[in-house]
Amino acid sequence: MHKRDQELHGLLIVDKPGQQTTSAPAEADAVGVAEAPTMPQPLAGTSVRKPTNRDFTSHDVVQVVRRWSGQRQIGHTGTLDPMASGVLVLCLGAATRLVEYYQGHAKQYYAEIVLGRATDTYDATGVTSATAEIPPLTLAQIENALQQFRGDVLQLPPIYSALKQGGETLYQKARRGEAVTVTPRPVSFYQIDLLAYRPPDRVCLRIHCSAGTYIRSLAYDLGLALQTVAHLAVLRREAAGQFTLADAHSLAEIEQMAQQGRLTELLRPLGDGLDMPSIQLDDELLRRFGHGQKVVLASPAIANEEPDRLAAGYDSQGRSVGILRCLAAATPPHSGFVWKAEKWFIQS
């Protein structure tokens, strides 16, 4: 395993294993959208997953990487359901201080929705809660139903979710049989592509959405919109922010590299893929920010400079040194804006 005396700092992009399987239908059996290939057509790096022996949670991934790496300080930037596979971004060591800045990244998913059966969890792992006949459907009807979900919408999360209420997750309350109340939340579906319809019951989608969106809820709501019921059968996260499946490593590869003492080769540097502008700092600015000082930077330090804007600070060699926050416009005789380090990684 990895040397215990060597601390690891950086990002590890994991291809989390999932429970589902999928197979491409024969061309004659699938009704495809003209500009989309026969499903599924995941992004580069995608491989269809065989079922695992047990549900593998995002927390499980953190635990095994912690054991293999010897690095105790590890966090992830967005939970994937046990059934789901795909991109899971882990932050190791000093990178755990950046978790909050990665959590708001947009996500992309490949999803398969099965019509005619609803479950209490809204996915294939749940208990059947309702069944209904499936009306004859055309691509045009499915597209029309999908249109109401595109853009900014209010979405009702599943009661079996990791959202917290009174300091406890909703799924813990639901499993005890307690009454759980959820309220709609604003989410954004930037793009929903209908890849194929496999009559009579399977709809295949690619979805680009905001953080915090539940594809399980989309599956449930789409079933109702199509005058039936539905649940999510397959979910694969293809991208989280700038990280895609092409950047991700399987658990087998991670374990092997850890055994060889080469896990650092898989790590991406601190600050990689942050969705914020960057500012290069000279030695004097590094010293001042490192001492916690408020520093006036000549405008424009970044585009659209204004109070509360964040920027990633880098040294002259392109290494991430911290996160900076714009506080206010400088007062005369100074010009520009006042900045201060919000997170700092290097010793002053």
C-alpha positions as CSV (number, residue, x, y, z in Angstrom):
1,M,0.0,0.0,0.0
2,H,1.0,3.7,-0.2
3,K,3.7,4.8,2.2
4,R,2.0,5.9,5.4
5,D,4.6,8.6,6.1
6,Q,3.9,10.4,2.8
7,E,1.0,12.8,3.0
8,L,-1.1,13.1,-0.1
9,H,-2.6,16.4,-1.2
10,G,-4.7,16.8,-4.3
11,L,-7.8,15.6,-6.2
12,L,-8.6,12.0,-7.1
13,I,-11.2,11.4,-9.7
14,V,-12.9,8.0,-9.1
15,D,-15.2,6.0,-11.4
16,K,-17.5,4.8,-8.7
17,P,-18.9,1.4,-9.3
18,G,-22.7,1.0,-9.4
19,Q,-25.3,-1.7,-9.2
20,Q,-27.0,-1.3,-12.6
21,T,-26.5,-3.0,-15.9
22,T,-27.5,-1.9,-19.3
23,S,-27.2,-3.2,-22.8
24,A,-27.8,-1.6,-26.2
25,P,-31.0,-2.8,-27.9
26,A,-31.1,-4.2,-31.4
27,E,-31.6,-1.3,-33.8
28,A,-35.0,-2.6,-34.8
29,D,-36.2,-2.6,-31.2
30,A,-35.2,1.0,-30.3
31,V,-36.8,4.2,-31.4
32,G,-34.0,6.7,-31.6
33,V,-33.8,10.4,-32.1
34,A,-32.5,11.2,-35.6
35,E,-29.4,13.0,-34.4
36,A,-28.6,10.6,-31.6
37,P,-26.9,7.2,-32.1
38,T,-28.5,4.0,-30.8
39,M,-28.3,4.1,-27.0
40,P,-26.3,4.1,-25.0
41,Q,-23.6,6.3,-26.3
42,P,-21.8,7.6,-23.2
43,L,-18.8,9.9,-23.2
44,A,-15.3,8.7,-23.9
45,G,-14.1,6.5,-21.1
46,T,-17.5,5.1,-20.3
47,S,-17.7,1.3,-19.7
48,V,-21.0,-0.5,-18.9
49,R,-20.9,-1.7,-15.3
50,K,-21.7,-5.2,-14.1
51,P,-23.6,-5.3,-10.8
52,T,-21.6,-5.2,-7.7
53,N,-22.1,-7.7,-4.8
54,R,-23.5,-5.0,-2.6
55,D,-24.6,-1.4,-2.7
56,F,-21.4,0.7,-2.8
57,T,-21.9,4.2,-1.4
58,S,-19.8,7.3,-1.8
59,H,-18.8,6.9,1.8
60,D,-17.6,3.4,1.0
61,V,-15.4,4.8,-1.7
62,V,-13.9,7.3,0.7
63,Q,-13.2,4.5,3.2
64,V,-11.4,2.2,0.9
65,V,-9.3,5.0,-0.6
66,R,-8.5,6.1,2.9
67,R,-7.3,2.6,3.8
68,W,-5.3,2.1,0.6
69,S,-3.7,5.5,0.7
70,G,-3.0,5.9,4.4
71,Q,-4.4,9.5,4.1
72,R,-7.0,10.0,6.8
73,Q,-8.1,13.4,5.6
74,I,-10.4,12.7,2.6
75,G,-13.7,14.1,1.5
76,H,-16.0,13.9,-1.6
77,T,-17.6,16.8,-3.4
78,G,-21.1,15.3,-4.1
79,T,-22.8,12.1,-3.1
80,L,-23.7,9.5,-5.7
81,D,-26.6,7.1,-4.8
82,P,-25.4,3.5,-4.1
83,M,-27.1,2.4,-7.4
84,A,-25.3,5.0,-9.5
85,S,-21.9,4.8,-11.0
86,G,-19.5,7.4,-12.5
87,V,-17.5,10.4,-11.6
88,L,-16.9,11.0,-7.9
89,V,-14.4,13.7,-7.0
90,L,-12.3,13.1,-3.9
91,C,-10.3,15.7,-2.1
92,L,-7.2,14.5,-0.2
93,G,-5.2,16.3,2.4
94,A,-5.1,20.1,1.9
95,A,-7.6,19.7,-0.9
96,T,-10.3,19.0,1.6
97,R,-10.4,22.7,2.3
98,L,-11.7,23.1,-1.2
99,V,-14.6,20.7,-1.0
100,E,-17.2,23.5,-0.7
101,Y,-16.0,25.2,-3.9
102,Y,-16.4,22.0,-6.0
103,Q,-19.8,21.0,-4.6
104,G,-21.7,23.6,-6.7
105,H,-20.4,22.3,-10.0
106,A,-22.9,21.3,-12.7
107,K,-23.3,17.6,-13.4
108,Q,-24.0,15.4,-16.5
109,Y,-25.7,12.0,-16.4
110,Y,-26.7,9.2,-18.6
111,A,-30.1,7.8,-17.3
112,E,-32.6,5.1,-18.1
113,I,-36.1,5.4,-16.9
114,V,-38.5,2.5,-16.8
115,L,-42.2,3.3,-17.1
116,G,-45.1,1.4,-15.6
117,R,-43.8,0.9,-12.0
118,A,-43.0,3.4,-9.3
119,T,-41.0,2.7,-6.1
120,D,-40.8,4.4,-2.7
121,T,-37.2,5.5,-3.4
122,Y,-37.9,6.5,-7.0
123,D,-35.3,4.1,-8.3
124,A,-34.8,0.4,-8.9
125,T,-33.6,-0.3,-5.3
126,G,-36.9,0.6,-3.8
127,V,-40.2,-1.3,-3.1
128,T,-42.9,-1.0,-5.6
129,S,-45.3,1.7,-4.6
130,A,-47.6,1.8,-7.7
131,T,-48.0,0.2,-11.1
132,A,-49.9,1.6,-14.1
133,E,-50.5,0.8,-17.7
134,I,-48.2,2.5,-20.2
135,P,-50.0,4.3,-23.0
136,P,-48.7,4.0,-26.6
137,L,-46.0,6.6,-26.9
138,T,-44.2,8.4,-29.7
139,L,-40.9,10.3,-29.5
140,A,-42.9,13.5,-30.0
141,Q,-45.0,12.8,-27.0
142,I,-42.0,12.1,-24.8
143,E,-40.2,15.2,-26.1
144,N,-43.3,17.3,-25.3
145,A,-43.4,15.8,-21.7
146,L,-39.7,16.6,-21.2
147,Q,-40.1,20.2,-22.3
148,Q,-41.7,21.1,-19.0
149,F,-38.6,20.1,-17.1
150,R,-36.1,22.0,-19.2
151,G,-34.7,25.2,-17.7
152,D,-35.3,26.5,-14.1
153,V,-37.9,24.4,-12.3
154,L,-39.0,23.6,-8.7
155,Q,-38.3,20.0,-7.9
156,L,-39.6,17.9,-5.0
157,P,-36.7,15.7,-3.7
158,P,-37.3,12.0,-2.8
159,I,-38.1,11.4,0.9
160,Y,-35.4,8.7,0.7
161,S,-32.5,11.1,0.2
162,A,-29.4,12.4,2.0
163,L,-31.0,15.8,2.7
164,K,-31.0,16.6,6.4
165,Q,-33.9,17.7,8.6
166,G,-33.3,18.3,12.2
167,G,-29.7,17.1,11.9
168,E,-30.7,13.8,10.5
169,T,-31.0,12.5,6.9
170,L,-34.5,12.1,5.5
171,Y,-33.8,8.5,4.5
172,Q,-33.1,7.6,8.2
173,K,-36.4,9.1,9.2
174,A,-38.3,7.4,6.3
175,R,-36.8,4.0,7.1
176,R,-38.1,4.3,10.7
177,G,-41.6,5.0,9.3
178,E,-41.6,8.6,10.4
179,A,-43.6,11.2,8.5
180,V,-41.2,13.1,6.3
181,T,-42.1,16.5,4.8
182,V,-40.1,17.7,1.8
183,T,-40.5,21.1,0.1
184,P,-39.8,21.9,-3.6
185,R,-36.3,23.3,-4.4
186,P,-35.2,25.3,-7.3
187,V,-32.9,23.4,-9.7
188,S,-31.9,23.9,-13.3
189,F,-31.9,21.4,-16.2
190,Y,-29.6,23.0,-18.7
191,Q,-30.1,20.3,-21.3
192,I,-32.2,17.1,-21.5
193,D,-31.5,15.0,-24.6
194,L,-33.8,12.1,-25.5
195,L,-31.4,9.5,-26.8
196,A,-33.8,6.7,-27.4
197,Y,-37.1,5.2,-26.5
198,R,-37.3,1.4,-26.2
199,P,-41.0,0.4,-26.3
200,P,-42.9,-0.2,-24.3
201,D,-41.2,1.0,-21.2
202,R,-37.7,2.4,-21.4
203,V,-36.6,6.0,-21.9
204,C,-32.9,6.8,-22.3
205,L,-31.7,10.4,-21.5
206,R,-28.6,12.5,-21.2
207,I,-29.0,15.2,-18.7
208,H,-26.9,18.3,-17.9
209,C,-28.1,19.9,-14.7
210,S,-27.3,22.0,-11.7
211,A,-25.8,20.6,-8.5
212,G,-28.5,19.3,-6.1
213,T,-30.8,17.9,-8.8
214,Y,-32.3,14.5,-8.3
215,I,-32.6,12.4,-11.4
216,R,-34.8,10.0,-9.4
217,S,-37.3,12.8,-9.0
218,L,-37.1,13.6,-12.7
219,A,-37.9,9.9,-13.4
220,Y,-40.9,10.0,-11.1
221,D,-42.2,13.2,-12.5
222,L,-41.7,12.2,-16.1
223,G,-43.8,9.1,-15.4
224,L,-46.7,11.2,-14.3
225,A,-46.3,13.6,-17.2
226,L,-46.6,10.6,-19.6
227,Q,-49.9,9.5,-17.9
228,T,-48.3,6.5,-16.1
229,V,-45.7,5.9,-13.3
230,A,-41.9,5.4,-13.5
231,H,-38.7,4.8,-11.7
232,L,-35.0,5.3,-12.4
233,A,-33.3,2.1,-13.5
234,V,-29.8,3.2,-14.6
235,L,-27.8,6.3,-13.6
236,R,-24.2,7.0,-14.6
237,R,-22.6,10.4,-13.8
238,E,-20.5,11.3,-16.8
239,A,-19.2,14.6,-15.7
240,A,-18.9,16.7,-12.5
241,G,-17.8,20.2,-13.4
242,Q,-14.8,20.0,-15.7
243,F,-14.1,16.4,-14.7
244,T,-15.4,13.6,-16.9
245,L,-15.1,9.8,-17.1
246,A,-12.0,10.3,-19.2
247,D,-10.3,11.7,-16.1
248,A,-11.6,9.0,-13.7
249,H,-9.9,5.9,-12.3
250,S,-11.4,2.6,-11.4
251,L,-11.1,1.4,-7.8
252,A,-9.0,-1.5,-9.1
253,E,-6.5,0.9,-10.7
254,I,-6.4,3.0,-7.6
255,E,-5.7,0.0,-5.4
256,Q,-3.0,-1.2,-7.7
257,M,-1.2,2.1,-7.8
258,A,-1.5,2.4,-4.0
259,Q,0.1,-1.1,-3.6
260,Q,3.0,0.1,-5.9
261,G,3.4,3.3,-3.9
262,R,2.5,5.3,-7.0
263,L,-0.8,6.8,-6.0
264,T,0.5,10.4,-6.3
265,E,0.6,9.8,-10.1
266,L,-3.2,9.7,-10.1
267,L,-3.7,12.9,-8.1
268,R,-4.6,16.2,-9.8
269,P,-3.1,19.4,-8.2
270,L,-4.8,21.6,-5.7
271,G,-7.3,24.0,-7.4
272,D,-7.5,22.0,-10.6
273,G,-10.9,22.4,-12.3
274,L,-12.2,25.1,-10.0
275,D,-15.0,27.1,-11.6
276,M,-13.6,30.5,-10.8
277,P,-11.2,33.0,-12.3
278,S,-7.5,32.9,-11.3
279,I,-5.0,35.6,-10.2
280,Q,-1.2,35.1,-10.4
281,L,0.6,36.5,-7.4
282,D,4.2,37.6,-7.1
283,D,6.3,36.8,-4.0
284,E,5.4,40.1,-2.2
285,L,1.7,39.4,-2.7
286,L,2.1,35.8,-1.5
287,R,3.8,37.1,1.6
288,R,1.0,39.6,2.4
289,F,-1.9,37.3,1.7
290,G,-0.1,34.6,3.7
291,H,0.0,37.0,6.7
292,G,-3.8,37.5,6.5
293,Q,-3.5,41.1,5.2
294,K,-6.1,42.9,3.1
295,V,-4.5,43.7,-0.2
296,V,-5.5,46.2,-2.8
297,L,-5.1,44.8,-6.3
298,A,-5.2,47.1,-9.3
299,S,-8.3,46.6,-11.4
300,P,-9.2,44.6,-13.3
301,A,-7.7,41.7,-11.3
302,I,-10.4,39.5,-12.8
303,A,-13.3,40.0,-15.2
304,N,-16.5,41.3,-13.6
305,E,-14.7,42.3,-10.5
306,E,-17.0,43.1,-7.7
307,P,-17.4,42.5,-3.9
308,D,-17.8,38.9,-2.8
309,R,-16.4,37.5,-6.0
310,L,-13.9,34.6,-5.5
311,A,-10.7,33.9,-7.3
312,A,-8.1,31.2,-7.1
313,G,-4.6,32.4,-6.3
314,Y,-1.6,30.9,-8.0
315,D,2.1,31.5,-7.7
316,S,4.5,32.2,-10.5
317,Q,4.9,28.5,-11.2
318,G,1.2,27.9,-11.5
319,R,0.7,26.2,-8.2
320,S,-2.5,26.8,-6.2
321,V,-1.9,28.8,-3.1
322,G,-5.4,29.6,-1.9
323,I,-8.8,31.1,-2.5
324,L,-9.2,34.9,-2.5
325,R,-12.3,37.0,-1.8
326,C,-13.0,40.5,-3.2
327,L,-14.1,42.6,-0.2
328,A,-14.8,46.1,-1.5
329,A,-13.7,48.9,-3.8
330,A,-10.5,50.5,-2.5
331,T,-10.9,54.0,-0.9
332,P,-8.9,57.0,-2.3
333,P,-6.1,57.6,-2.9
334,H,-6.0,53.9,-3.8
335,S,-7.7,52.5,-6.8
336,G,-8.8,48.9,-7.5
337,F,-10.4,46.5,-5.1
338,V,-9.5,45.1,-1.7
339,W,-8.9,41.3,-1.5
340,K,-8.2,38.9,1.3
341,A,-7.3,35.2,1.5
342,E,-10.3,33.1,2.4
343,K,-8.3,29.8,2.3
344,W,-4.5,29.6,2.3
345,F,-2.3,26.6,1.6
346,I,1.3,27.7,2.0
347,Q,3.3,28.8,4.9
348,S,4.1,32.5,5.0
